Every structure is written in structure tokens, then in C-alpha cells.
Amino acid sequence: MNIRTRHDRGTTAPPPQISSAQDDGGTGQDAAQSTTGGQSLSWTVWPMGENPLRSVAVILFLMIVVWAISTCFGKVWIFVSAIFLVGTLTGFFFPTTYRLDPETVSAHGLLSKKKRTWSGLKKYYVGKKGVHLSPYARPSKLESFRVIYLPFSGNQKEIMDFIGEKMNRGR
């Protein structure tokens, strides 16, 4: 089932790093173990850095909106509207780091942190640009508040292998 949401984003981040949960002795080399053997997968997504033209367009649009609000409601609202608009788009303006480890899955952004245990996740939906991990076995209206969205960053196979192994389900 493909689900497309406004959270689908790209990245300019380097390829994902698979690292062992155990110390590698300072060699910097990744352990060649199964993902359930103590390894984790982490990557960073920063949509603003991916496409400079789109970033400029978003910033110009926000400036026009702030100008329109200040014209209609007065200069006092410039600061309030700018903070609100940038705050709602933190996932675009600031990097978000995603991590899959043997016990948990997490997403850490500037203003948000989501962390779930694998045992608390029941289903996943694969979309064109990422995967949604849901704590509900059936579709629910609460999913939009409870899911963790993991965007692909040239690492779809690694993410899906890790999720498939942890959730014991096929695609």
C-alpha cells in the first residue's frame, strides 16, 4: 500500500551508516553482522540542503506570507507569524536524524523527538519516498499522530531489510 504525505522529503545526506553496537576497537570499520546482531542503522535528512532552488522558493513564499500578515494585521504580528511559520517547517529547515537499532526506532529533529520500541510497532506502509511505522494493527485516525515516518535517502533496501527483520513481516 502506498501512502503519500506532506512528510515525503529528500536529502543530500551521505549514505546511511550501519554500525555495530559493540566497540570496533577504534578502527572505524563497520561490523559485518546481521542487523539483529547488535547493529544499528542511522542517517540524516535535510530537505533544505537538497534543492537550493526549492529552498529559495520556500523562503520567498514565507517572506510574502509574513509581509501579507503584517500588512493586514500590523507590524506586531511580523515576529509572531515568522516564528510560527518557521516552527511548523522545522523538518524542512533543520536536519532530522533517524536511527534504527535492535530495540528501538527513533527520529530526532530540532523541536521533535519520537522514539518507539519495535515491540510497540504493529504495521508498516511503504511509500514512494519512505516508510510509515504504525503502532496500530489496523488503519486508525490516530495514525497521523503516532506513526514514525522514515524517509529513504538512497538506503531503501537497508531500511526495508532492517524493518522486515525486526517486524517479521514481508512487504
N, C-alpha and C positions, 0 to 999 in steps of 0.2 A: 504494500500500500504506500503510495507516495503522498507525502504531506508537504505542502509548501507554505511557509510562513514568512512574516516580515523579518524573521531572525536569520534567514539564509544570507550568509556573508562569505566573502572571500578572504584571502590573506596573502601576505608576502613573507610569511614566516618560513624559516628553514624547515626541511623535512623533520618529521617527528623523531624524538629520541626515545629509544627503548633502552631502559636502564635496569640494572639489577638492583633489587632492594638490599643486596649484600654489598659490602665494600669490595671494589675490584682491585684494591691494593694501590690505588693512585695511578693506574695505567691509562685510565680514560677510555678503556675498551668496554664495549657492551658484552654482557654475558650472553651466550647462545643457549638459552633455556626456554622452555615453554612459558607462555605468559602466566600460567598458574604457578610456575615455579619461583615466585618471588619477584617477578619483573613488573615494571610499570611502563606506561606509555604517556608521554606528555608533549604538548605542542601549544604554541601561542598564535592567536589570530588577532590581526589588527586591520580591519577593513579600510580605515583612512589611509594607511600606507600602501594599499594595493593599487589604487587607481587615483592618481593625482587629479585628473580631470573631474571625476565624480566628487572627490573631496572638495574641490573649489566650488563646484555647483551646489553642494550641500551647505557650505559656509555662506555663499552668496544668498541662497534661499533663506537661511536663518537670519541673515542681516536684513533682508527685506521684510520678513515677518516681524522682527523686533522693531524696525522702523515704522511699520504699519501700526503696531500696538502702541508705540509712543505717540504717533500722530493722533490716533483715536482716543487714547486714554491719558495722555500726558507723559512727561519725561520721567516721572517717578517709576513708571512701570517698565522702563528700559532694562534696569538691572534685574528685576524680578522675572521678566519674560526670558531674558537671556539665560539666567541660571536654570530656569525650568526647562527650556528647550535643550540646552547642553546636557542637563541631567538626564533627560529622557533618552538621549542618544549617546550615553557613555560607552555602550558596546561598539559604537562606530568610531568615536574619537579616541578611545583608550584601549590598549591591548587587553585581551582576555586569555588566561592560561587554563588549559584543560588538562586533567590528569586522570588516567585510569590506572588503578593499582589493584593488587589482589583482593583487597577488602572493600574499597570504595571507588566511586567516580565523583569528580569534583570539577567545578568551573569557578574560577576566581577572577573577577573584574575589579575595576576601581571602586565601585559602590555596591557590588553584589558578590555574594559567595553562596554557592549551592554545593551541598555535599550529600550524597546518598550511599548507603551500603548496597552492595549487589543483591543481598537477600531482600531488600525492600523494593527492588525493581521487578516488575512482572512482565512487561511487554516493551517492544521497541518498534518504531516505524522508520523505515529508511526512505529518505527523500533524495532529491537530485543533488543537493549540496550538503547534506548532513543527516544525522540520525537523532530521533527523539527517543529518550528513555523514559518510560512511564511507570509510576508505581501502581497503576490500575491494570487489572487483567482485561477489562472491557473499556470501550470508549466512555469517557466521563467529561462533564462540563468543567470539572476541576483540573483537567489535564493541563490547560494553559498556564495554571499557577504552580503545578507540581512537577512538570517534566524537566528534564535536563536536556538541552539541545547541544549536540556535539557537531560543529561544522567540520567538514572534510577539508584538509589542507594538503592535498596530494598524498594523503595517507588513508584513503578509504579502506583498502584491503587490511591494513594493520588494525584499524579501529573495528571493522566488522569481524575480523578473526578474534580479537580480544573479547568483544561483546558476545559473539557466538559461543565462545568457550566458557565465559562466565555465566551466561544465562541459559546455557544448554538448549538453545533453540536454533533452528535453521532460519534462513532469511525468508 
